[in-house]
């Protein structure tokens, strides 16, 4: 463990700058369900929450995701395919 209070060569007491930066960092905005108190962990840079509450989490984007949707099942595509089927069947009847 890094000591919080240090002394320099002159005997002057100084506070460890790493600990100071940690104490001054932004805190997580998440709250616990049970007590309603805010999380006290530091927030990840660029996020409002800590690593335990979802910062940089989630599934990969694009084709790396296992549930990647390519667009052939959209409502617009289904309607277009129904129209093509209708045109083909009516053309065969003539």
Buried (B, 14 or more C-beta within 10 A) or exposed (E): EEEEEEEEEEEEEEEEEEBEEEEEEEBBEBEEEEEEEEBEBBBBEEBBBBBEBBBEEEEEEEEEEEEEEEEEEEEEEEEEEEEEEEEEEEEEEE
